[in-house]
Amino acid sequence: SRRRHTRYISVTGVQTCALPICDKNLPWEQLQVLSSLKNIEYIFFGECREIAQAKSHLKGLSFAKLDEALHHAFSQAKNSDTVLLSPGGTSLDEFKSFEDRGNFFKKKVEDFASR
């Protein structure tokens, strides 16, 4: 039996969590509690991704843009995986609004689901 994983951004039987990063002064240290969770791949993106990753001490890949992060997550995802977009900032360096980012993510998920 395969173990299920969660990939956050957004990554086999792994959960992926994409953490969009834009705000420099947020309490990224509080994400350290997530380091004890197993089978989760963290993917950082956005203009302050390196700051957030350094302060959170979470291991994972880093991408400049959400599109790059999603491409990686979806290219690695299997049917039983979860890809979660967990906004950690405004992403105004890449999108004009939260709705714009949400619509972009929704379109990418629809494209992924139809392949």
C-alpha positions in Angstrom: 0.0 0.0 0.0 1.2 3.5 -0.9 1.6 6.1 1.8 -0.2 9.3 1.0 1.7 12.5 1.1 0.7 16.1 0.8 2.6 18.5 -1.4 2.3 22.2 -0.5 2.4 24.1 -4.4 1.6 23.2 -4.7 4.7 17.2 -4.7 4.8 10.4 -5.3 1.9 10.0 -2.9 3.3 13.3 -1.6 1.4 16.4 -0.5 2.8 19.6 -2.0 2.3 23.0 -0.4 3.1 26.1 -2.5 3.8 29.0 -0.3 3.5 32.3 -2.2 5.7 34.8 -0.6 5.6 38.6 -1.0 5.4 40.3 2.4 8.9 40.7 4.0 7.8 41.3 7.6 5.4 38.4 8.3 6.2 36.0 11.1 7.6 33.2 8.9 9.2 31.7 12.0 5.8 30.4 13.0 5.9 27.9 10.1 8.7 26.0 11.8 6.0 23.8 13.5 5.3 22.3 10.1 8.8 20.8 9.9 7.7 17.9 12.0 5.0 16.8 9.5 6.1 13.9 7.2 5.6 13.4 3.5 5.1 17.0 2.7 7.1 18.9 0.1 7.2 22.6 0.5 7.6 24.9 -2.6 8.3 28.5 -2.1 7.7 31.2 -4.7 7.5 34.9 -5.0 9.8 37.9 -4.5 10.5 37.2 -0.8 10.6 33.4 -1.0 14.2 33.1 0.2 13.5 35.2 3.3 10.4 33.1 4.2 12.3 29.9 3.6 15.3 31.0 5.7 13.1 32.2 8.6 10.8 29.2 8.5 13.6 26.6 8.3 11.5 24.5 6.0 13.2 22.6 3.3 11.9 22.8 -0.3 12.3 24.1 -3.7 12.1 27.8 -4.6 10.7 29.4 -7.7 10.5 33.0 -8.8 7.0 32.6 -10.2 3.8 30.7 -9.3 3.6 29.3 -12.8 7.1 27.7 -12.4 6.2 26.3 -9.0 2.9 24.8 -10.2 4.5 23.3 -13.3 7.0 21.5 -11.0 4.3 20.4 -8.5 1.9 19.1 -11.2 4.7 17.4 -13.2 5.5 15.4 -10.0 2.0 14.8 -8.7 0.3 11.4 -8.9 -3.4 10.6 -8.7 -3.4 10.2 -4.9 -1.4 13.4 -4.2 -2.7 16.7 -2.9 -1.4 20.0 -4.2 -2.4 22.8 -1.9 -1.9 26.5 -2.6 -1.4 28.2 0.7 -1.0 31.9 0.3 1.6 33.4 2.7 1.5 36.9 1.2 -0.2 39.1 -1.3 1.7 38.0 -4.5 1.3 41.5 -5.8 4.7 41.1 -7.4 3.1 38.8 -9.9 -0.7 39.3 -9.8 -2.9 42.4 -9.7 -5.2 41.0 -6.9 -6.0 37.9 -4.8 -8.8 37.1 -7.3 -6.3 37.3 -10.2 -4.0 34.8 -8.4 -7.0 32.5 -7.5 -8.3 32.5 -11.1 -4.8 31.7 -12.4 -4.5 28.8 -9.9 -8.0 27.6 -10.8 -7.1 27.6 -14.5 -3.9 25.6 -13.9 -5.8 23.0 -11.8 -8.4 22.7 -14.5 -5.7 22.2 -17.2 -3.9 19.6 -14.9 -7.1 17.7 -14.3 -8.0 17.5 -18.0 -4.7 15.9 -19.0 
